[in-house]
Amino acid sequence: MSNTYSCKDCQQVFERVKQQEKTIAQLVEIIGALNGRITDVNQRQMKLERVLVPEQLPRTATSTFS
């Protein structure tokens, strides 16, 4: 693709689109990194919850009548 344009406005639009593409790519990288961190924190929290709040065994009804 050639980036030589006959008008100044077209060149400015081209440059602006290129800058926006770079910005979007950076934002996608940031979102990916944050998603990974959130997943990691979520997994650590789930492990801690299992240790700190163990699953309670269901209580069985015991009869006091003989």
Steps between C-alpha positions, in 0.01 A plus 500: 500500500642834402479783748549784252185702466411793280349711774624608842175396668535145370853475641379628838217246505745223408737599781217524750368155406851354537532656847160365602602152382806519724292621793247219454780242485642636828158489664449139390836409656405677824163324513667164440751561781226612740287199411792274585554674833130480586497129419806446720350693792171312463677163510701599808185623673318175426790301649498716812125466539532122488762511775336762720138393449498125445185356358269396775385143495125468489357422840318176532195486718556286804212360688488552875228243529594141573 
